[in-house]
């Protein structure tokens, strides 16, 4: 394959093929899965959970790496309204008018200051 001046290959892929998981992520998932599946760890985890010395974020992260993050559903059934919506619309209109005026003015024309 030929190379362009930026050093990137033309016509080729710059990364891993579609569908191939990131190896580092796969390794982390396998490692964490081995930890949380280990009976000794599970017993010690039960004791730590009862005693409380392990940060909850760390436990949560291990479980997420081991089995994936639970899916979350967000439902939206209402109308989204932005406060000051009419003001925003007016400002947009004024901005468009200014752009149109600037395009209509000859290049290099000096605009009087207000």
TORSE-685322 format. One line per field, with one value per residue: z, y, x of N, C-alpha, C in turn; residue in one letter. Coordinates in Angstrom, 2 decimals. Last residue first. Layout:
nup = (Z | ...) .
nnorth = (Y | ...) .
neast = (X | ...) .
caup = (Z | ...) .
canorth = (Y | ...) .
caeast = (X | ...) .
cup = (Z | ...) .
cnorth = (Y | ...) .
ceast = (X | ...) .
type = (a | ...) .
This chain:
nup = (16.60 | 13.84 | 10.36 | 8.61 | 5.55 | 3.27 | 2.50 | 0.28 | 0.73 | 2.37 | 2.45 | 4.64 | 6.65 | 6.44 | 7.21 | 9.85 | 10.91 | 10.63 | 12.40 | 14.80 | 14.94 | 15.21 | 17.68 | 19.33 | 19.08 | 20.27 | 22.88 | 23.64 | 23.61 | 25.74 | 28.42 | 29.09 | 26.84 | 27.17 | 26.02 | 27.04 | 28.10 | 28.38 | 28.32 | 30.09 | 30.11 | 31.43 | 31.48 | 32.13 | 34.20 | 32.78 | 33.22 | 34.83 | 35.53 | 35.55 | 37.54 | 39.76 | 40.05 | 40.59 | 43.08 | 44.65 | 44.41 | 45.60 | 48.30 | 49.79 | 52.58 | 55.24 | 56.20 | 57.34 | 55.26 | 53.24 | 54.26 | 54.17 | 51.43 | 50.57 | 51.53 | 49.87 | 47.34 | 47.45 | 47.54 | 45.06 | 42.32 | 40.84 | 41.08 | 39.64 | 37.08 | 36.32 | 36.24 | 34.02 | 31.98 | 31.85 | 31.12 | 28.57 | 27.26 | 27.32 | 25.76 | 23.28 | 22.16 | 19.93 | 16.68 | 15.25 | 12.68 | 13.34 | 14.80 | 12.58 | 10.08 | 7.00 | 3.80 | 2.08 | 2.92 | 6.04 | 6.93 | 6.52 | 5.23 | 2.54 | 2.14 | 0.79 | -0.70 | 0.00) .
nnorth = (52.10 | 52.72 | 51.90 | 49.77 | 49.93 | 47.28 | 44.96 | 43.91 | 45.23 | 43.41 | 40.96 | 39.73 | 41.33 | 40.72 | 38.03 | 38.33 | 39.73 | 37.79 | 35.85 | 37.28 | 37.56 | 34.83 | 34.27 | 35.93 | 34.68 | 32.22 | 33.03 | 33.99 | 31.64 | 30.22 | 30.54 | 27.13 | 24.71 | 21.67 | 18.65 | 16.80 | 13.33 | 10.87 | 8.93 | 6.61 | 4.78 | 1.97 | 0.34 | -2.77 | -3.15 | -3.85 | -7.01 | -8.79 | -7.64 | -4.90 | -4.74 | -5.76 | -3.78 | -1.52 | -2.21 | -2.20 | 0.53 | 1.81 | 1.08 | 0.19 | -1.98 | -2.26 | -3.61 | -6.01 | -7.10 | -6.99 | -8.65 | -11.11 | -11.30 | -11.35 | -13.82 | -15.41 | -14.65 | -15.48 | -18.24 | -18.72 | -16.50 | -14.68 | -12.36 | -13.16 | -13.79 | -11.29 | -9.87 | -11.23 | -10.80 | -8.00 | -7.54 | -8.76 | -7.09 | -4.70 | -5.41 | -6.02 | -5.22 | -7.66 | -7.38 | -5.98 | -4.87 | -5.03 | -2.27 | 0.37 | 1.33 | -0.37 | 1.20 | 3.31 | 4.39 | 4.97 | 8.00 | 9.98 | 12.27 | 11.76 | 8.29 | 5.17 | 2.25 | -1.17) .
neast = (-20.83 | -18.63 | -19.05 | -16.93 | -15.42 | -14.97 | -13.73 | -16.25 | -19.58 | -22.20 | -23.42 | -22.31 | -23.33 | -26.05 | -26.03 | -25.16 | -27.33 | -29.36 | -28.43 | -28.70 | -31.46 | -32.16 | -30.97 | -32.45 | -34.96 | -34.40 | -33.83 | -36.33 | -37.81 | -36.60 | -36.46 | -35.97 | -36.93 | -38.57 | -39.68 | -42.43 | -42.12 | -40.98 | -38.25 | -36.34 | -33.50 | -31.99 | -28.93 | -27.34 | -24.42 | -21.26 | -19.60 | -18.28 | -15.76 | -16.05 | -18.03 | -16.65 | -14.67 | -16.29 | -17.38 | -15.08 | -14.40 | -16.56 | -16.44 | -13.35 | -13.38 | -14.28 | -16.74 | -17.57 | -19.08 | -17.22 | -15.25 | -16.66 | -17.11 | -14.47 | -13.66 | -15.30 | -14.38 | -11.72 | -12.18 | -13.48 | -13.39 | -14.71 | -13.28 | -10.90 | -11.75 | -12.72 | -10.35 | -9.17 | -11.07 | -10.99 | -8.34 | -8.34 | -10.16 | -8.77 | -6.55 | -7.77 | -10.93 | -12.41 | -13.42 | -15.32 | -13.15 | -9.58 | -7.74 | -6.66 | -6.49 | -6.80 | -6.19 | -6.23 | -3.01 | -1.47 | 0.18 | 2.04 | 1.40 | 1.78 | 0.80 | 1.88 | 0.46 | 0.83) .
caup = (17.25 | 15.17 | 11.43 | 9.25 | 6.96 | 3.67 | 2.87 | 1.02 | -0.09 | 2.33 | 1.44 | 3.33 | 6.45 | 6.16 | 5.86 | 8.90 | 10.88 | 9.91 | 10.98 | 14.34 | 14.82 | 14.05 | 16.49 | 19.20 | 18.62 | 18.87 | 22.08 | 23.59 | 22.66 | 24.36 | 27.60 | 29.59 | 27.33 | 26.96 | 26.53 | 26.08 | 28.10 | 27.82 | 28.32 | 29.28 | 30.43 | 30.50 | 32.10 | 31.21 | 33.95 | 33.48 | 32.43 | 34.20 | 35.47 | 34.64 | 36.19 | 39.25 | 39.80 | 39.39 | 41.93 | 44.48 | 43.96 | 44.18 | 47.44 | 49.15 | 51.16 | 54.97 | 55.52 | 58.13 | 56.59 | 53.06 | 54.08 | 55.46 | 52.36 | 50.18 | 52.08 | 51.34 | 47.69 | 47.33 | 48.64 | 46.32 | 43.23 | 40.80 | 41.73 | 41.04 | 37.88 | 36.41 | 37.26 | 35.31 | 32.40 | 32.16 | 32.40 | 29.64 | 27.40 | 27.99 | 27.14 | 24.04 | 22.62 | 21.15 | 17.50 | 15.98 | 13.35 | 12.52 | 14.76 | 13.88 | 11.02 | 8.32 | 4.79 | 1.74 | 2.17 | 4.90 | 7.10 | 7.05 | 6.68 | 3.24 | 1.79 | 1.95 | -0.74 | 0.00) .
canorth = (52.63 | 52.18 | 52.91 | 49.87 | 50.26 | 48.45 | 46.08 | 43.57 | 45.00 | 44.57 | 41.89 | 39.13 | 41.28 | 42.08 | 38.39 | 37.58 | 40.35 | 39.06 | 35.53 | 36.84 | 38.76 | 35.60 | 33.55 | 36.18 | 36.06 | 32.25 | 32.38 | 34.91 | 32.70 | 29.71 | 31.60 | 28.43 | 25.47 | 23.10 | 19.36 | 17.78 | 14.69 | 10.92 | 10.35 | 6.89 | 6.11 | 2.49 | 1.35 | -1.82 | -3.39 | -2.88 | -5.93 | -9.23 | -9.09 | -5.50 | -4.26 | -6.47 | -5.18 | -1.57 | -2.01 | -3.43 | -0.51 | 2.06 | 0.53 | 1.25 | -1.84 | -1.49 | -2.33 | -5.11 | -6.99 | -6.29 | -7.21 | -10.59 | -11.32 | -10.24 | -12.61 | -15.49 | -14.45 | -14.05 | -17.58 | -18.94 | -17.32 | -16.05 | -12.40 | -12.73 | -14.81 | -12.42 | -9.53 | -11.15 | -12.17 | -8.69 | -7.02 | -9.26 | -8.52 | -4.79 | -4.97 | -7.07 | -4.65 | -6.85 | -7.93 | -7.16 | -4.79 | -5.27 | -3.69 | -0.25 | 1.81 | -0.10 | 0.14 | 2.14 | 4.62 | 4.08 | 7.07 | 8.70 | 12.26 | 12.55 | 9.70 | 6.06 | 3.48 | 0.00) .
caeast = (-22.03 | -18.87 | -19.01 | -18.22 | -15.25 | -15.74 | -12.88 | -15.04 | -18.39 | -21.29 | -23.88 | -22.06 | -21.88 | -25.58 | -26.50 | -24.33 | -26.00 | -29.47 | -28.52 | -27.38 | -30.62 | -32.63 | -30.54 | -31.01 | -34.77 | -34.84 | -32.80 | -35.19 | -38.15 | -36.53 | -35.91 | -36.42 | -35.79 | -38.69 | -38.51 | -41.93 | -42.65 | -42.32 | -38.64 | -37.52 | -34.01 | -32.99 | -29.77 | -27.95 | -25.84 | -22.10 | -20.17 | -19.53 | -15.95 | -15.07 | -18.31 | -17.83 | -14.31 | -15.47 | -18.27 | -15.86 | -13.49 | -16.27 | -17.50 | -14.16 | -13.08 | -13.07 | -16.80 | -16.73 | -19.69 | -18.50 | -14.96 | -16.17 | -18.24 | -15.35 | -13.05 | -15.42 | -15.79 | -12.04 | -11.47 | -14.19 | -12.59 | -15.21 | -14.60 | -10.88 | -11.10 | -13.64 | -11.34 | -8.49 | -10.72 | -12.25 | -8.84 | -7.46 | -10.46 | -10.06 | -6.36 | -7.08 | -9.68 | -12.38 | -12.34 | -15.75 | -14.45 | -10.77 | -8.10 | -6.90 | -5.49 | -7.32 | -6.06 | -7.02 | -4.24 | -1.71 | -0.93 | 2.51 | 1.19 | 2.78 | 0.73 | 1.71 | 1.24 | 0.00) .
cup = (18.62 | 15.79 | 12.78 | 10.37 | 7.55 | 5.16 | 3.26 | 1.31 | 0.80 | 1.46 | 1.32 | 2.20 | 5.07 | 5.88 | 5.49 | 7.47 | 9.89 | 9.81 | 10.13 | 12.87 | 14.31 | 13.84 | 15.23 | 17.96 | 18.42 | 18.30 | 20.59 | 22.73 | 22.54 | 23.35 | 26.14 | 28.78 | 27.83 | 27.58 | 26.18 | 26.74 | 27.02 | 27.71 | 27.64 | 29.43 | 29.50 | 31.01 | 31.05 | 31.97 | 32.99 | 33.18 | 33.26 | 33.35 | 34.63 | 34.47 | 35.18 | 37.83 | 39.21 | 39.05 | 40.63 | 43.24 | 43.74 | 43.62 | 45.95 | 48.20 | 50.53 | 53.49 | 55.21 | 57.52 | 57.47 | 54.40 | 53.93 | 55.35 | 53.70 | 51.11 | 51.75 | 51.99 | 49.20 | 47.78 | 48.63 | 47.52 | 44.57 | 41.78 | 41.68 | 41.69 | 39.36 | 37.24 | 37.43 | 36.44 | 33.78 | 32.64 | 32.81 | 31.01 | 28.51 | 28.23 | 27.93 | 25.50 | 23.54 | 21.45 | 18.75 | 16.85 | 14.05 | 13.35 | 13.93 | 13.72 | 12.38 | 9.23 | 6.13 | 2.75 | 1.91 | 4.22 | 5.85 | 7.27 | 7.31 | 4.74 | 2.65 | 1.46 | 0.49 | 0.00) .
cnorth = (53.14 | 52.84 | 52.26 | 50.91 | 50.50 | 48.67 | 47.33 | 44.83 | 44.70 | 44.25 | 43.09 | 40.11 | 40.71 | 42.10 | 39.79 | 37.93 | 39.65 | 39.75 | 36.80 | 36.52 | 38.39 | 36.83 | 34.31 | 35.48 | 36.38 | 33.65 | 32.42 | 34.32 | 33.71 | 30.81 | 31.20 | 29.51 | 26.80 | 23.80 | 20.83 | 18.52 | 15.54 | 12.32 | 10.44 | 8.35 | 6.37 | 3.84 | 1.88 | -0.88 | -2.34 | -3.19 | -5.04 | -8.16 | -9.48 | -7.00 | -4.85 | -6.02 | -5.96 | -3.00 | -2.12 | -3.34 | -1.83 | 0.97 | 0.72 | 0.65 | -0.76 | -1.25 | -1.63 | -3.71 | -6.01 | -6.11 | -6.42 | -9.08 | -10.73 | -10.16 | -11.38 | -14.24 | -14.50 | -13.80 | -16.08 | -18.26 | -17.49 | -16.97 | -13.79 | -12.92 | -14.46 | -13.55 | -10.64 | -10.88 | -12.17 | -10.11 | -7.74 | -8.81 | -9.13 | -6.25 | -5.08 | -6.67 | -5.67 | -6.33 | -7.06 | -7.79 | -6.10 | -5.17 | -3.86 | -1.73 | 1.14 | 0.36 | 0.58 | 1.02 | 3.30 | 4.45 | 6.22 | 7.68 | 10.95 | 12.56 | 10.46 | 7.49 | 4.32 | 1.23) .
ceast = (-21.70 | -20.08 | -19.32 | -18.14 | -16.63 | -15.56 | -13.65 | -14.24 | -17.18 | -20.09 | -22.94 | -22.42 | -21.55 | -24.08 | -26.02 | -24.72 | -25.09 | -28.11 | -28.62 | -27.38 | -29.23 | -31.76 | -30.95 | -30.46 | -33.29 | -34.61 | -33.13 | -34.07 | -37.01 | -36.82 | -35.80 | -35.73 | -36.32 | -37.49 | -38.64 | -40.77 | -42.03 | -42.89 | -40.00 | -37.88 | -35.18 | -33.46 | -30.74 | -28.86 | -26.42 | -23.56 | -21.08 | -20.20 | -17.16 | -15.31 | -17.34 | -18.18 | -15.48 | -15.06 | -17.48 | -16.74 | -14.21 | -15.37 | -17.22 | -15.20 | -13.95 | -12.76 | -15.49 | -16.67 | -18.91 | -19.19 | -16.26 | -15.90 | -17.83 | -16.54 | -13.88 | -14.83 | -16.00 | -13.47 | -11.77 | -13.51 | -13.30 | -14.50 | -15.22 | -12.25 | -11.08 | -13.06 | -12.36 | -9.49 | -10.08 | -11.98 | -10.11 | -7.95 | -9.61 | -10.43 | -7.65 | -6.90 | -9.01 | -10.97 | -12.23 | -14.68 | -14.77 | -12.06 | -9.38 | -7.21 | -5.63 | -6.20 | -6.64 | -6.94 | -4.92 | -3.01 | -1.11 | 1.41 | 1.63 | 2.59 | 1.73 | 1.61 | 0.94 | 0.88) .
type = (x | x | x | x | x | x | x | x | x | x | x | x | x | x | x | x | x | x | x | x | x | x | x | x | x | x | x | x | x | x | x | x | x | x | x | x | x | x | x | x | x | x | x | x | x | x | x | x | x | x | x | x | x | x | x | x | x | x | x | x | x | x | x | x | x | x | x | x | x | x | x | x | x | x | x | x | x | x | x | x | x | x | x | x | x | x | x | x | x | x | x | x | x | x | x | x | x | x | x | x | x | x | x | x | x | x | x | x | x | x | x | x | x | x) .
